[in-house]
Amino acid sequence: MVRTPSRRTHVVLAAAVIAVVAVVVAAAALLTSGGKSNAQVPPPRAPASARPAVVPLADAAQMPTTAGLTAALAAAVSDPNLGNLTGIITDAKSGQQIWEQRAGMPMQPASTNKVLTAGAALLTLDRGARVTTTVQAADQTRMPGVVVLVGGGDPTLSAAPPGVETWYRGAARISDLAEQVRKSGLTPTAVQVDTSLFTGPDMAPGWDPEDIKGGDIAPIQSVMLDAGRIQPTTLESRRSPTPALDAGRALAVALGVDPARVTFAPGPAGGRQLASVQSAALMERLLEMMNASDNVMAETIAREVAKATGRPLSFAGGVDAILSKLSAAKIDTTGASLVDSSGLSVADLLTSKTLDGVVGAAVGPDQPTLRPLVDLLPIAGGSGTLSNRFVGGDQMKSPAGWLRAKTGSLTKINSLAGIVTDTSGRVLTFAFISNNAGIEGRTAIDALAATLRTCGCAA
């Protein structure tokens, strides 16, 4: 076998060649000059300096006044496309409320609800936490050759072959499970799927079953294939109504057994473990959840929080765990009435005050564990669900790059919750919820948030 030299070897060889050439040139110069060198050592260059791309904001930036913000927002707030609007604006540094409009009124939050899910996950779980999916042997006396795919709560398991992209970065692979099973010495004859980890219904109250076909959701089960996506790398892919069985069938195919014989296990598996794979780390999964507004990811992460706090791994258990964890962190959750952790349900109710409270805690001094939440928020004009919003127009006045927020959008519902740095260098947190919105509701709520960047409302 001929071994290709490493890059380091190339560098060393190149340096050696240069050195030899330099010696030859120097010797020739000495010979032609009678043994005297005319070479001069060049003067030393000034040390290189760098200008940091991220610089701290000046402490001298003044906080906007309530009167100034009220005047600046008047036109945007009066847009009829906002329908029924609630909102709040807070100074990030001092935590002082500057402006509010019925901020304590419960409203349908849509996907801004994921701010609460992300916050509770950060407060509860290790940032590097991973979810494990296993394959166990069934009772070989009664069911010889039967293996059980045991769901651990990871929805991102993929049947994509090694090296082929899937929707989720760092997703566990069916192919890895199959390889480990083959090496275990057991010859599989059939596959069962154990979904007993999650309890209760797999669709939340207020979810429209048509949203499965629309690609917004799939039944929440403790093992899923590509979060239910039928086309794993397609943004608008339809979802499957049977994601756990799909995962079992994919394992059966990989093991060379009949996928048509895949069934649910009659009870929790308890046999010898044959294989295991792990999801990506929590921070990677939270980033997927927030940037793509991934409903399935939100619901499964909520169950991780429920498990860590001793609650049922269900919709109700996840909600209870999240609200309890936030309340313990001194975030006001008054008025919150939630039935899921993604915000997809039309039965969810949440206040702007609670949303702003979570964001404010992330930027404030008292809850450093929440600080990564800021990095999880999509960037205006730059990433996630804000990548195509707040773009165009006067770049000097645009909030693109200066505003980060979680979006929420359902029929006649628009919401935003996040942070913005105004042109004076003052950081503000905000939350706006618009229900019964008009056809231009999303544009109207963007205009409201954009005003915070350029209002010039300091005294």
N, C-alpha and C positions, 0 to 999 in steps of 0.2 A: 504494500500500500504506500503510495507516494503522499506524503503529508505536505499540505500547502503551508508555506511559512506564515506565521502570524503577522498582524499589522506591526507589532512591536519589532519583530525580526526585520521587516522591511525598513523600518525607521533606523534601526541600528546599522543595517547594511548601507543604507543611503548616507548616513552620517559618516561611516567609514570611508566610502568612496569620496565624499566631499573633502574629508581630512587628507586623503592621499593626494587628491588634485591640488589642494592648498599647499602641501609640502613640495610637490613638483614645481608649482608656479613660483614659490618662494625661492627654491634652489636655483631655478633659471634666472631669477632676478639678481640673485647674489653673484652668479657667474658672469652676467653681462655688466655688472656694476663694479667688478673688481673686488667682490667680497663685501661690499658695503651696501647696506639696505637703506633705501630712501623712503620706506614705508612709514607712515605716520599714524599714530593711534587716534582715531576720531574722538572728538569730545563727547562726554556722556550725555545722553538724552535726558530731558526732564522726565520725572516719573509720570506715568499715565494717571489720569484722574477720571472718575466716573460720576455721572449725575444719577442719583437713584430715581427709579421710575415711580416709587411710592414714597411720598413725603408726608409728614404729619401736618394736620390742619393747625392753623394759628389759633391760639387761645383767645386772641383779641376779637374774633368774629362775634358779632352781636346777635342775640336771640331775636327772632321776629316778634313783633307785638301782636296781641290779639286783634286790635283795631286794624293794624296793617294787613294781617292775613284775611280778616273778614272782608275788607274792601277788595283785596286782590282776588279773592275767590268768588266774589259776588256773581260775576257773569257766568262762570263755569258752573256754580252751584244751581243757578236758575235754569239750566238747560233741561227742558222737559223730558229729554231722552234718559235722564237719570231716574225718572220715576220716583220711587220712595227711597230717599237717600239718608243713610246715617254715616257718620264719620268722626274721626278724631285725629288731631295733629299734636305731637309732643316733642319737646326739646330733648334730644338724646342725652346731652351732657348733664342736665340738671334733673331730668325726669318730670319737668313741669309741663302740664297741659297748657297748650296755647289756644287751641280752637277745637270746638266740638259741635256736632249737630246730632242730637238724639243718640249719642254714642252708647247708651245703656239699653237701647231697644233691641230685643232679639230679632234677627233677620236670617234669611236663608244665605249661608256664606259661600256655597259652592266650594271650589277646591282650595280656597284660602284656609279651610278647615285643616289642611295638611300642615299648616304652620304649627298647630297644636300637636299633631302626631309627631312631627320632627322634634319639637321641643321636648316632649315627654320621653322620646327615645334617647335623646342626648342626656337627659337627666337620669335615666334608668340603666341604660346598657353601655357596655364597653364599646368604644368607637371601632375597635377591630373585631367585634363579635361576628361570628359566622353561623350559618344554619346548616345542620348536617342531615343528609338524606342517606339512608342505609338500605341494604338488601339483607334479609335474614332468611334462613332456612325454615320452612314450616315443619311441623311434626312429621318426620320422615317415616315413622311407623305407620301412620294413618294416611299420609299424603307424600309418598316417595317422589322426589324430584321437584316438588313444588317450592318455589322461592317467593318471598314476599317483599315488595317494594314498600318501604316504610316512610311515610311522609313526615318530615321534621319541621315543615313550615316554609320551605324554600319554593317560591313560585317560578324561579328562573331556570330550573333544570332544563337542559336542552338536548334534543336528539341530533343536533348538527354534528357532522363528523369532525374529528380533530382537525384544527387548523382552519375550519370554515366559520365565518363570522355568524354570530347570533345577535339577538336584540340587546342582550345584557352583557356588559363587559365583565369578564371573569366568571361567567356562568359555569356551574358544574355540568358535566356531560354524562349522558346515558352510556356512551361508549366506554368511559372509565369504569362505571359500575359493572358493565358486562365483562370487561377484561378481568376485573378482580374476581368475579363469580367463576369465570372459566379456570382461574388459577387456584380456586378454593378446593378443587377436587370433586365437587358435586356436579352431577350432570342434570341440568334443569329439564323438566318436562312440562311445566306450566308456571304462570306468573299470577300472583294475587297482589292487590293493592290495599295497604292499610292506611286509612285516612282518619283513624280514631283520635288523633291528637286534637283536632279542632272539633268543637261542639256547637250545637245549635244549628240554625239554618245556614245555608251557604249563599243566600241572597238576602240583602238587608231590606227592611221596610222602606218603601219609597223608591226602590230601584225598578226601573222599567226593563222587563225581560228583552225588549227590543234592543237595548243597549249592548247586549251580547253580540248580536249581528252587527251593530254599529261600531263595535270595537272598543267601547269604553270600559267594559267590565267582563268578567267571567265569574262563574260560581267560585267562591273562595273555599278551596280545599287544601289540605295540608301537603299535598304534592301536586304540582302542576307542570305542564310542559310549555315552556316559553310564555308563562303567565296566561296561557290559554290562546295565544296567537296561532291562527291557522297558517299564516305566512309569517314566519318568525322575524324577518328583517324588514317588514313593511309597516310603516307608521299607521296606516289606516286599516290594518288587517282586521277581519272579522275574528271574533273569539269563539272558542268551542264551548258547548254546554257541558262537556264531559272531560275537563282537563286532567283529572287524576287517572281515569281510565286510559286517556291518551298516553300518559307517561308510562303506564304499565304495558300498553301495547308496544310502545317504542322499545322498552326493555326486552319484551318478548321477541321482537324482530331481531334485535341485536344479539340475543342468545340463541336464535335459530329455532324458536318454538312458536306454536300457533298463536298469533295475536288475537284470534277470535275467541280463544278460551280464557282470556284475561277476565278476572272477576274481582270484586271487593273481598277482602279477607273477612271471615266471619267474626273476628275479634282482634284485639291487639296482638301483634306478632311477638313471640317470645323465644324464638329459636336462635341457633348459632348465627352470629353476624358473619356475612360473607363478603360484604363490600360497603364502602362509604365514600361519599364526596361532600364537599363543602361549598357553600355560596361565597360570593364576594363579601368583603368586610362591610360592616354596617355603614360607614361613611360613604362608600361607593353606592350602596343601595339607597341611602337617603338622597344622594345627589340625583340618582335616576328618578326617584319619587318626586322630588321638587322640580327638577328641570323639565321633565316630560309630563308632569302632573299625573303620575302613574297611580291609578286607583287600586289596582291589585296589590302593588307594592305597599301602599299605605295600609291596606287592611291586614296584610300579613305581618308587617312591622308592628302594628298595633297589638297583634296577638303575642309577639315577642315581649312587648311591655307587660301585657297581661300575665304571661307566664312568669316573668321575673318578679312580679308583685303578688303572686299567689292567687290570681283570678282566673276564671274560666277563659279558655281560648276561643272566644266567640265575639260577635259584634258587640254585645252588651258588655262583656268582660273587657274588651279593648277600650271602649269609651270610658268605662268606669276607671280603669287604670290610668288613662291619659289625664282625665280631669282631676283625679285625686293627686297625681304627681305634680301637676301644674299648681294646684291649690296649695300643696305643701311647699312649693317654691314661692309662695306669697303672690301669685298671679290671680287676679280677680276673675273667677269663672262664673259669676252670677249671671243668670239668664241663659246659660248654655243648656240646650236640650238636644242631644245628638243621638242618632241611631247607627251611625257608621263613623269611620275615621278618615274617610276620603273626601267627604263633602258631596258625594254624588246624589245622596238621597234628598228629595224635596221635603222630607220631614225634619231635616236638620235645622236647628236655630242657634245662632251665636251672635254676640254683640261685637261691634267695632272696638269697644273698650277692651275686651278680652284679647282680640287679635293684636291690638297695639301693645297690650301688656306683655305678650310673649316676645314680640320684637324688641320692645323697650328693655326687657330683662336680658336679652341677648347682647345688647350694646352697652348696658349699664355695668356697674362695678360689683353688684351683689351676687350674680349667678355666672361665674366664669365658665362653668360647664356648658352653658348655653351658647357661648361665643361662636362656635362653628356654624350656628344657624345662619349667621350673616353670609358666610361663604356659600351656603346652600341656596340662597335666594337668586333667581334668575336676574341677569343684568339687562337693563333697558337697552335695546338695540344691539344686544351682544350674545345672549345665550338663552336656551330653553324656550319657554312660552313667551318670553319678551324679546326674542331675537328679531322679530319683524315688527315690533311696536316701538314707538318713540323714535322713529327714523325719519330722515329728511328734514327739510326746513333749515333754519339758521343754526349752524353747528354751535355757535357761541351760546345760544339760548336753549339748545336741546338738552333734555335730561339724559340722553343716551350716554351710558357709561357712568353717570352720576346717580342713577336711581337703581335700586335693587328691590324686587318685590315678588311675592307669590300672587299669582293670578287666580281668578275663579270665574268660570263661565258656564251657565246653564241657560235654558230658555228663559228669557226676560230677567236673568240674574247676572250681574257683573260685580266683581269685587277685586280689590287690590290691598295688600298689606306689606309694608316694607320700610325702607329707609331712603333718604335722599340728602345730598349735600347741596345747599343753596349756593348761589354765586358769591356770597360773602364768606363761605367756608364753614357755615353752621350746619350741623347734622340734625335732621329731623326724622322722627318716626311717624308713620301714618297708617291708618286703616280706613278704607271706604267700602261700604256695601250698598249696592243699588238693586232693589227688587222692583218688579213690574216695570222694567226698563223698556225704553223705546228701541226702534230698529238701529239707531246709532248709539246705543247705550255704551258699548265698549269704547268707542271713540270719545264719548263724553266723559267717562271716568278717567281715561288717559289724559284728557285735557285738564281735568281737575288736579291730578297728580303732577302733571308737568308744570303747573303754575307754581308749585312749591320751589322749583329750581330757580326761577327768575323773578320771584315776586318783589324782592328788595324791600321787605317788610320790617326791617329793623328800625328802631326809634331814631 
